[in-house]
């Protein structure tokens, strides 16, 4: 078997010139303290670790995933470099220069949905999704599993892949009844054609290392093995840590490192984590050592409170029920998918209300999947804000000529009636986003 020259590639981009405000928790120090810690520990001098410089993603890279009438105006150079750093990570792994890669970049991305009208949860574009679609376009990768370890539900990633049976999205996070974005419940399982390709695992506040490793060992790992992806991507949010100011979980740096060692993600991408001095340098060090197959047993925060020694009984009971319930969903997914497809009778529709918290913008969406007996069909999205209305059609890689003609006819009719302000066609077969 071919042996990669290096075990781990690292890509750093702290985005010195990008911030939502001078005192915002999403700031450059999130990575600067980590960089100092890694330098002090001599990580960059290790023979099996290679550092790469990021590059700029192109607008075409971003439009492979995202659509929006003002998308180009929302992008800054920092967004292009953050996404580009992920593309460098992807290249380093697929070119077999390294076995795995970790993109420590910002701004983050997992709250950014397919349609982009503004900033949601510090995110403008979904850097993992941009990387995944680049991998598919450039290297022909098909089946991908995303494991989102951020304390917040990765609602943007879920939205993008809700209809895709070839992308398994698993998110464990603090229960949406107690934390932004208020979603990610266990009954959010994907559309009929992709039923159970979305797996949400909401956890009670104060869940600790024991809980997440029980969840991984009993549920997540068996699902990953059964799905058998070509690549595993880790949305490596670090705000489940017990010191994080934006959440209420009890994970430690050791817990994160052990999880990274078990998961063995091909590519990890930094997401959240806002305990800048007390957690991030240690969590990142632990994850890097684990991904590089090095000893991480000595990694530990400066201090740990006594309450971390035992997980609340309520958390353990909740996890046991969640594991059993989700195992049943996964085991019966194929039969349930057929039932849901039969009920849909060729059309699946969902209405979404989306709030862009940074700009106080409300968006209403009606998303409709049209199924076909000869292909995977196509997607229609109608998006409305107070300022404008937009209609979007998405042609999949295998959409048949008959369905493509339907899309063309519908767009032509809508444009003739002047029903919307903006008209978009995302054609994945041509790798092209066009306006009408």
N, C-alpha and C positions, 0 to 999 in steps of 0.2 A: 504494500500500500504506500502511496506517495506521502511523504512527510513534509509538512509545511516548514519553511525555514525558521519561522517564529511562531510562538504560541499565541501571542496577543498583539493586536494593533491598537494604538490609542490615538484618538483625535481630540484635541482641545480647542475650544473656541469660547472664551468668556464674554464676548460681545461688549467690549468696553464702552461703546458709544450708544448702546440701546438700553432704555429703561422706560417703564411706565410712569414712574415718578422717582425723585431722588431718594425717598425713604421706603420705596416699595420692596416687599420681600423678594421679588424676582429681580435680582441685581447681580452685577459682575462678581461680587465677593463670593457668591455661591461656588464659583470655580477657582477663585484665586487662592482661597485657603486650602483647597484640595491640592492645587498645584504645589503650594509651599510644602505641604505634608509629604507628597510623593517625592519631591526633590530632596527633602531632608532624609527620607528613608532610602534614597538611592534607587528608586524604582526605575527611573529612566536609564540607569546604567546597567540594568540586567540584560543579559545576552538574549533572552527569549522574548523580550518586549521591544516593539518597534513603534516609534511615534511618527505619525503622518500629519501633514499640514492640510487643513480643509481647502476646499475650492468653492467657487460660486455655482450654485444650482442655476439653471436657466428658467425662464418663464415657461418654456415648453415642459420642463420637468414638473413644474408645479401644476400646470394646467392638465397634466395627465391625471390628476386627482381632483383639483379644485376648480370651481366655476363661480363667477360672481361679476356683476357689472362694474364694480370698482376694485376688483382684485389687485390690479397693478398699482393702484394708488395706495393700497394698504401695505404693500411690501416695502421693506427697507433693506439696505445691504446686509444687515445682521440676519434677517430672515433667509436671505439667499445663501449666506455662508453657513448658517446652522443646518439648513437642508443639505447643502453641498458637503458638509462634513460627514453627514450620514451616507451620502453617495460614495465618498472616499472609503468609508468603512466597508460598504458593500463591495466595492471593487477589490479591496485588499483581501477579503475572504474568498470571493469567487475566482480571483486570479491565483489563489492558493499561495499568496505571500505570507499569510498568517492563518492560524487555525480559527481564531475568533477575533472580534473587534469590539471596542467600546467607544462610542462617540459621546464624549462629554462636552456637549454643546448647549447653547441657549441662543435665542428664545426657545421654549418648549413647544409642544404641538398637539398633545393627545385630546384636547377639547375642541380642536378645529374640525368642523364637519365638512361634508362634500361641498355644499354651497357656503361661500364665505361672504358675509356682509359686514364684518367687523371683528373685534377681538373678544374672545370668550375665555375666561379663566386663564388669562395671560397668554393665550394661544391665538395665532393668526392663521398659520398653515400647519398641517399635520406632517411633521418631518418623517415619522415612521412610514406613513402611507406613501409619501413621495418616494421614499427609499424602496419600498416593496414593489411599487409599480415600475420603478426604474430597473429593479432586479428582473422583473418579468419581461420587460421590453428588451433589455440588453442581454440577459443570460437565459431566457426561457424558463425561469423558475415558475412552477405552477402552485404547489401546495405550500402554504405558509401558516405557521402558528405564531400568534402574538400572545405573550403572557404579560399583562399589564400589572406591575407591582406597585403602582402609585396609590396613595391613600384615597385619592379622588377617582371616581368612576371615569374611565376613558370613553366618554360619550361621543366624542368626535370620531374616534377610530371605529367604535361600534356603528355609528351612522354610515360611514363610508363602506363598511363591509357587511352590512345587514342582509344583503341579498346574495352574498358570494359564498357558495359551498366549499370553495377551495381555500378560504381563509378562515381559520379557527381563531376566534378572539376570546381569550379567557382573561377576565378582570376580577381580581379580588381587591376590595376597597372598604373603607368605613361606610357603614349603612347610609344610603342616600337620605334617610329620614333625619339624619343628624349632621349632614355635611354637603357642601356644594359638590356636584351640580344637582343633587336631588333625584338622581336616576340610578340605574344599574341594579335593578331588582331581579330576582331569580326567574321571573316569568318573562323577561326580555330575552328572547331566544332566537331571534332572526326571523326572516320572512319564510313562507312555506317552502320555497325552493332551497332554502339554506337553514332549515330548522335545526337547532342545537349546534350550529356553527358559532353562535354567540353563547357564551357561558358566563353569567354574572354570579359572583360569590360575595354578597354583602356581609361584612363582619361587624359585630358589636364593638363599640368603643371599649378600649382596654384589652383587646385581644393582643396576645404577645407572641414570642417566638415559638412556644410550644403549639399554639393554635395554628399558625401558618404552616408549620412543618407537618402537623397532622393533616391539614388540608392538602398540602402538596403530595405527601406520601400516599394518602388514601384515595385521592380524587384527581388532582391535576396531572400527576405523572402518568397514571394509567390512561387517562384520556389522550394525552400527548402520544403515548406509545401506540394507542389504537388508531389515532388519526394519521400517524406516520408522515409528518411534514417533510418537505425538502429542506426547509430552514426553520429555525426557531428564533424569533425576535423577542427581546425583552424590553418593554417600555419601562425603563429602570427608574421609576419614581422612588424617592427615599424619604417621603414624608410620613411613613408609618412609624418613624422613630419616636421614642418616648419623649424626646425634647422638642419635637416640631411644634412651632407656635400656631399652626393652622389646623391641627387635627388632635385626636385623642387616643392614639394607639400606643402600644407598648413594645414595639420591636426594638432590637438592639443591633449594633454593627455586626456582632457575631451571627445573629439570626439572619441578617441580609447576606453575609458572606457564605454561610452554609447553604442558603437557598440558591445563590448563584452557582455554587459548586454542584448542587444537585441538578439544577436546570440545564446547565451547560448550553446556554444560548449561543447561537452562532454569531449574533450581533446584538449588543445592548446599546440602547440610546437613552441618555439622561432625560428624565422628565422633571417632576417636582422634587421638593426637599428644601426646607427653608430654615433649618437650624444650622446656620452658616458656620459657626465655630465649634459647637458641641457635638455635631453629628456628621456632617457631610465629609470632612476630611477622613474620618474613620470608616464610614460606610463605603466611600469610594475606594479607599485603600483595600478594604476587605474584599470588595467585588473584583477589583483588578487582580489581586493575588489569586483569588479563586478561579477566575477565568484564565489566568496564566498557569494554572496547575502548580501554584506555589503555596507554601505553608501560610495560613492566615490565622493560626490559633492564638497568636499574641495580640491581634488587633482588638482594641477595646477603648471605649470612651473614657475620659478622665474620671468619671464617677457614675455609679448606677444606684438609684434609690431602692430601698428594701421591697417596695411593692412589686418589683419586677420578678421576684423569686417565685411567685405563684400566680397563675392566670385565674381570674374570677370564674367560679363554677358556671355561671350563666353563659359565659363566652364558650366554654367547652361544650355545654349542652346544645347551644345554638349551632356550633360547628358540626357536631355529630348528626343533628337533624339535617343540616344543609348538605352534608356529604351523602347521606342516604338518599335524600330527595333528588339530588343532581345525578347520582349514579343511575337512578331509575330513569330519569330523562334521557341520559346518554344511551343506555342500553336499549331503549325503545324508540330511539329517534327515527329510524328508517320507516317503521310502521306509521308513526305519527306524521312524518313528512308526507307520506302518501295520502293520508286522511285529509290533511290541510290543503294539499294541492287539489284534491277532488272537491273540497268545499269551496275553494277559491274560484273554480270554473274559469280559469284563464286570467283572472285579474285579482291583484292584491293591493289594497290601498291603505295608507296610514296618514293621518293628519298630525302635524307637529307644530308646537308653539316653541319658538327658540328665542332666548333672551341673550343679547350681547351686553354683558354686564359692564364692560369698560366704556362703551359709548351709549348705554341706556337705550338700546335699539331693540324693538320688537319685530319679529319676523313670523309670518304664518306660512307654513308649507303644506302642500298636498302632494304626496309622493305615491305614484302608481307603478307597480310592476306588471307588465303585460307578458304572460307566458305563452309559449308556443310548443306544439308537439314536435317540431323539427329543429328547435334551437332553444337557447335560454331566454329568448325574447328581448325586451328592451325596457328602459325605465323612462318615466315622465315625471318631471318635478315642476310644480308651479309654486313660485316663491313671491310673497307680497310683503312689502314694508310700507311705511307711511309715505316714503318718497317715490317708490316705483314698483312695478310688477315684472316678473321674469318667467319665461317658460324655457325648460331645458329638456332635451332628449339625449339619452345615452344608449349608444349602440355597442353591444358587447363583442368580444372577440369572435364569437360563433354565431352572431345574429344572422339569420338567413335572409336572402334577397326579398322574400315576401314581407317580412317584418321591417326591413329597411325601407321598403316602399311605403309602408304604413306611416313610418316616422316622417318621411319626406312629405307625404300628403298632409299629415297633421300640421307640420310646420308651415307648409305653404298656405293652408287654410287660415291658421292663426295669424300669419303675417298679413294676408289679404284683408282680414277683418280688423286688423290693427288692435288686436285684443290685449297685447302686452307692450311694455316699453322695451324689453330686451328679449332676444331669441338666441338660444345657443344649441349647438349640436356637438356632443362629444363622441367622436367615432374612434373606438379603441382599435378597430381593425386597421385604420389609417394612422393611428397614434396622432390624432389631430382634434383640436377644439376650434370650431368655426362659429362665427356669428352670422345671423340671417338678416 
